Amino acid sequence: MFQKNVETILNRQVEREMFSSNLYLSMASWSEQNGFDGISKWLYAQADEERLHLLKIVGYINERGGKAIIPAVEAPAVEFENPKMMFAKVLTHEEFISNSINEIVAVCFVEKDFTTYQWIQWFVSEQIQEEKSVRTILDKLNLIGENNLYVFDRDIFALRTAAETATA
């Protein structure tokens, strides 16, 4: 039986994944407008991935007999100071999403919805990888400083490809 509290918190996550996709889309657009084609490519791919996450949750809610709610979401920021500050915001956001996923795990445990508890573990693992990926990017930005962004921008998408290969 699909518990109402589980359905509610999963619908909240749909909203958060949708906002995540829009946030990364906004960051990608800013990056593209400011000549960071590699960063924009990475962020466009990230926006697509977040959209797939929300679709996965919507499908699960409906499959379990719940009612997935597709909400309106607030508009994300459209201006960013620089790539390093932008990726610091990405990390903060991914940590927020990790906490949100952990709240779902806790509700599943309390409600004894072990089916959803098992299903959500994929998202727990995904968030570990998401945070690691962004920390790697921030480490590289710290290493190169602000004067070598051209090389970083050129090579950033390879970081995404390497992370995907490592988890496959």
Residue, then its C-alpha position, 0 to 999 in steps of 0.5 A: m500500500f502506498q502511504k499518503n506521507v510517502e506520496t506527498i514527500l515524493n511529490r515535493q521531490v518532483e518539484r525540487e527536481m524540476f527546479s534543479s533542472n531549471l536552475y541548471l538550464s539557467m546556469a547553462s544559458w548564462s555560461e553560453q552567453n558569457g563564452f563558456d561553451g564547455i561549462s554550458k554543455w556540462l550544465y545543459a547535460q545536468a539539466d537534462e539529467e535532473r529532468l530524467h530524475l523528476l520523470k522517474i519519480v513521477g512514473y514511480i508515484n503513478e505506478r504505485g497508484g498515487k497521483a503525481i503532481i506537476p507543480a509550477v516552480e519559482a524562477p531560478a537566478v539568471e545572473f552569476e558572478n563567475p563560474k567558480m561562484m556558480f559551481a559553489k551554488v551548484l554544490t550547495h544545491e546538490e547538498f540540499i537535494s541530498n538532504s531532501i532525498n534523505e528525508i524521503v528515506a526517513v519517511c519511508f522508514v517511519e511508514k514502513d514502505f520498504t518498497t519505496y525505501q528500496w527504490i529511493q536508494w538509487f537516488v541516494s547513490e546518485q547524490i553521492q556521485e553528484e556531490k563528488s562531481v561538483r566538488t571535483i570541479l570546484d577543486k579544479l577551479n581552485l587549482i587553476g585560479e581565474n586566469n586559466l578558465y579557457v582551459f577549464d572550459r575546454d576540458i570540463f565536459a571530459l569530467r562529466t564523461a569520466a564520472e559517468t564511465a566510473t559509475a557504469 
